[in-house]
Amino acid sequence: MIPNDRPAFPAADAHCDFLYGMINRGYDLSRPARRQAIRLDKLREGGVKLQFFAAWIDMEFETNPLSQCCQMIDAYCRMLEANPSLVPLTRDFDPSGEKIAAVLTVEGGEAIEASIANLRILHRLGVRAMTLTWNDANRLAYPAAGGSRKGLTKLGRDAVREMCRLGVAVDLAHLNDHGIDDVLEIATRPVFASHSNARALCASPRCLKDEHIREIARKGGVIGVNFFHKQLAEGRMATVGDVVAHIEHIASVGGVNCAALGSDFDGMGTYIEGLSTSAGMPLIANELLRLNYSEHDVKRIMFGNLYDYIIGFC
């Protein structure tokens, strides 16, 4: 039986930092800590049927990046073992059922420690997407933060080519404009931005220029709008309406089929009203409906676009 109170639209979320919290803050899906955003009950309440879990590499830690990544991959596996409601995304996943599909990703190319062999190992361990940077320059590329005008390094180019060959989605989030240009030039598979917004609406360098939105979409990629207030609005606290405005802009520039969600839950210290957990996802769908988006397009934005994109890497 399908519960009568189930949200009208399934949701897919391209980014959260729960695994970092699991390792470093004692987060647990079923017995959540006070500040924890990703919770099993809230995922269900919000209709989330596809959740990406990022292994974020913290360069302030003494533990080497690859070891950090492996600890979070172990946490991911333990999370799945402890929560049968979550299953790894496979091509036969049925979003109308009771399960929630999970995708393992890496945030920060530091994780491979400048080794293409390590990249291949992470793929064998189940990693299906990776950002090349976080907020620090590394051996692969330069971040949006810092204003560097350099693009991918030679190793970064080699990593992108190997990611495309293996089937690890290239995630453009946190990458600077010149690096994005380089990826779009050499990638042989569609690329995506897991949690990036529109620079036309917010001047943060973490937001995407229209030309990049257009090219990501043209090549078959998607862009997950994040819920971090500083990348949604300038000089004030953001609202659900700002999230929807970024979705609308991305859809207007790249087409409805490239707009998606990438919350960044458990990666923020401050949440906008109504979106402190996954339970708020229906607010976005309801606002899109109010703005006269068709039910078909709302389902594409809330779930279908991201699902169709990542299933090609599973």
C-alpha positions in Angstrom: 0.0 0.0 0.0 1.2 3.5 -0.8 0.7 5.9 2.2 -1.8 8.6 1.5 0.6 11.2 3.0 3.4 10.4 0.6 4.7 13.5 -1.2 3.2 13.9 -4.7 6.7 13.9 -6.3 9.8 11.8 -5.6 13.0 13.8 -4.9 16.6 13.3 -5.9 19.4 15.1 -4.1 22.9 15.3 -5.7 24.9 16.2 -2.7 25.1 15.9 1.1 28.0 15.7 3.6 26.4 13.1 6.0 29.4 10.7 5.7 31.8 13.4 7.1 29.4 13.9 10.0 29.1 10.1 10.5 32.9 9.9 10.9 33.6 13.1 12.8 30.3 13.9 14.6 28.6 10.6 15.4 25.8 11.1 12.9 23.4 8.2 12.5 20.5 8.0 10.0 18.1 6.4 12.4 19.3 8.0 15.7 20.1 11.5 14.5 22.2 14.1 16.4 20.7 17.5 17.1 22.3 19.4 14.1 22.1 16.5 11.7 20.1 17.3 8.5 20.1 13.9 6.6 17.9 11.7 8.7 16.0 8.6 7.6 12.6 9.8 8.8 13.1 13.2 7.0 14.2 11.6 3.8 11.0 9.6 3.8 8.9 12.6 4.8 10.3 14.6 1.9 9.9 11.8 -0.6 13.6 11.5 -1.3 14.1 8.4 -3.5 17.7 9.1 -4.6 20.4 10.5 -2.3 24.1 11.1 -3.2 26.5 10.7 -0.3 29.8 12.6 -0.6 33.1 11.6 0.9 34.4 15.1 1.6 38.2 15.4 2.0 39.1 17.8 4.9 42.6 19.2 4.1 42.9 20.6 7.7 43.1 17.0 9.0 46.5 15.3 9.5 45.0 12.1 8.1 46.0 11.7 4.5 43.3 12.3 1.9 43.0 8.7 0.6 42.7 7.4 4.1 40.0 9.9 4.9 38.2 8.8 1.7 38.4 5.2 2.6 37.1 5.8 6.1 34.0 7.5 4.6 33.6 4.7 2.1 33.6 2.3 5.0 31.0 4.6 6.8 28.9 4.5 3.6 29.0 0.7 3.6 28.1 0.5 7.3 25.3 3.0 6.8 23.8 0.7 4.1 24.2 -2.4 6.3 22.5 -0.7 9.2 19.6 0.7 7.1 18.0 -1.8 4.8 15.7 1.0 3.5 18.8 2.3 1.6 20.2 0.4 -1.4 22.9 1.2 -3.9 21.4 2.7 -7.1 21.2 0.1 -9.9 19.5 0.2 -13.3 16.6 -1.9 -12.0 15.8 0.5 -9.1 12.1 1.2 -8.7 11.4 4.7 -7.4 7.8 3.9 -6.7 8.8 1.3 -4.1 9.7 1.9 -0.5 13.5 1.9 -0.9 15.8 4.9 -1.2 18.7 4.6 -3.7 22.1 5.8 -2.6 25.1 6.9 -4.8 28.6 7.2 -3.4 30.6 10.2 -4.5 33.9 12.0 -3.6 34.2 15.7 -2.9 37.8 16.8 -3.6 40.2 15.3 -6.1 42.9 15.3 -3.3 41.4 11.8 -2.5 43.3 10.1 -5.3 46.7 11.6 -4.1 47.8 12.4 -7.6 47.4 8.7 -8.7 45.2 7.6 -11.6 45.5 4.0 -10.1 43.9 5.3 -6.9 41.1 6.7 -9.1 40.5 3.3 -10.6 40.5 1.7 -7.1 37.8 4.2 -5.9 35.7 3.3 -8.8 36.0 -0.4 -7.9 34.9 0.5 -4.4 31.7 2.1 -5.8 32.5 5.8 -6.3 30.4 7.1 -9.2 31.1 10.8 -9.2 34.0 13.1 -8.0 34.7 16.8 -7.9 38.2 17.7 -9.0 38.6 20.3 -6.2 37.0 21.6 -3.1 38.1 25.1 -1.9 41.9 24.5 -2.3 44.1 24.1 -5.3 45.5 20.6 -5.8 47.4 18.5 -8.3 44.4 18.3 -10.6 42.8 21.8 -10.8 42.0 25.1 -9.2 38.9 26.0 -7.2 36.3 28.7 -7.7 37.5 30.1 -4.4 40.7 32.2 -4.7 40.3 33.6 -8.2 43.0 31.6 -10.0 43.0 32.0 -13.8 44.6 28.6 -14.3 42.6 25.6 -15.5 43.2 21.8 -15.3 46.7 20.5 -14.8 48.1 17.8 -17.1 47.2 15.3 -14.4 43.8 16.8 -14.1 43.2 16.3 -17.8 44.4 12.7 -17.5 42.0 12.2 -14.5 39.0 13.6 -16.5 39.7 11.3 -19.4 40.0 8.3 -17.1 36.9 9.2 -15.2 35.0 9.3 -18.5 36.5 5.9 -19.5 35.7 4.3 -16.2 32.2 5.8 -15.7 32.9 8.2 -12.8 30.8 11.3 -13.4 32.9 14.5 -13.5 31.4 16.9 -11.0 32.1 20.6 -11.7 31.0 21.9 -8.3 33.8 24.0 -6.7 35.8 24.1 -9.9 36.9 27.5 -11.3 35.7 28.9 -14.6 38.9 28.0 -16.5 38.8 24.4 -15.2 35.2 24.1 -16.2 36.1 25.3 -19.7 38.8 22.6 -19.9 36.5 19.8 -18.7 33.8 20.8 -21.2 36.4 20.7 -23.9 37.9 17.2 -23.2 35.1 15.2 -21.5 33.7 12.4 -23.6 30.7 11.8 -21.4 28.1 14.3 -20.0 29.3 16.1 -16.9 27.3 17.7 -14.1 27.5 20.1 -11.2 26.1 18.5 -8.0 25.6 21.6 -6.0 26.0 24.8 -7.9 23.7 27.8 -8.5 23.3 30.5 -11.2 25.8 33.4 -11.2 23.2 35.6 -12.9 21.3 35.6 -9.6 24.1 35.5 -7.1 27.7 36.7 -7.8 29.4 34.0 -5.9 32.2 32.4 -7.9 30.7 29.0 -6.8 27.8 29.8 -9.0 27.8 29.0 -12.7 27.9 31.4 -15.6 25.1 31.1 -18.2 27.5 29.9 -20.9 28.5 27.0 -18.6 24.9 26.2 -17.8 24.1 26.2 -21.5 27.1 23.9 -22.4 26.6 21.5 -19.5 23.0 21.1 -20.7 23.9 20.8 -24.4 26.2 17.9 -23.6 23.5 16.1 -21.6 24.5 17.1 -18.0 22.5 18.4 -15.1 22.9 21.1 -12.4 21.8 20.6 -8.8 20.8 23.8 -7.1 22.1 23.9 -3.6 20.4 25.4 -0.5 23.3 27.4 0.9 22.1 30.9 1.5 25.3 32.7 0.5 25.1 31.1 -3.0 21.4 31.9 -3.4 21.1 35.6 -2.4 23.3 38.5 -1.6 23.0 40.7 1.5 20.1 38.8 3.0 18.9 35.4 4.2 17.6 33.3 1.3 14.2 31.7 1.0 12.7 28.7 -0.7 11.7 31.2 -3.3 15.3 31.9 -4.0 16.0 28.1 -4.5 13.2 28.0 -7.0 14.4 31.2 -8.7 17.8 29.5 -9.4 16.0 26.4 -10.7 13.9 28.6 -13.0 17.0 30.4 -14.3 18.9 27.2 -15.0 15.8 25.8 -16.7 15.4 28.9 -18.8 19.1 28.9 -19.9 19.7 25.2 -20.3 16.2 23.7 -20.6 14.0 22.0 -18.0 15.9 18.7 -18.4 19.1 20.1 -16.9 17.7 21.5 -13.7 18.0 19.4 -10.5 18.6 19.6 -6.7 21.8 19.3 -4.8 21.0 20.4 -1.2 24.4 20.4 0.5 22.7 19.2 3.7 25.1 18.6 6.6 27.6 20.9 4.8 26.1 24.2 6.1 26.0 25.9 9.5 22.9 27.9 8.7 19.7 26.7 6.9 17.0 28.7 5.2 13.5 28.5 6.7 11.7 25.3 5.6 14.8 23.6 4.2 16.7 22.5 7.3 16.1 18.8 6.4 14.9 16.8 3.4 11.4 17.0 4.7 11.2 20.5 3.0 11.6 19.1 -0.5 7.8 19.3 -1.3 8.0 23.0 -0.7 10.1 23.3 -3.8 7.7 21.2 -5.9 4.7 23.1 -4.6 6.3 26.5 -5.5 7.1 25.2 -9.0 3.5 24.1 -9.5 2.3 27.5 -8.2 4.5 29.1 -11.0 2.6 27.0 -13.5 5.2 24.4 -14.2 3.5 21.2 -15.5 3.5 18.1 -13.3 5.7 16.4 -15.9 8.3 19.2 -15.6 8.2 19.3 -11.8 8.8 15.5 -11.7 11.8 16.0 -14.1 13.3 18.7 -11.9 12.6 17.0 -8.6 13.8 13.6 -9.6 13.9 12.5 -13.2 16.7 14.6 -14.5 19.3 13.6 -11.9 18.2 10.0 -12.0 18.4 9.7 -15.8 21.9 11.3 -15.7 23.5 9.2 -13.0 21.9 5.9 -14.0 24.2 6.0 -17.0 27.2 5.6 -14.6 25.7 2.7 -12.6 
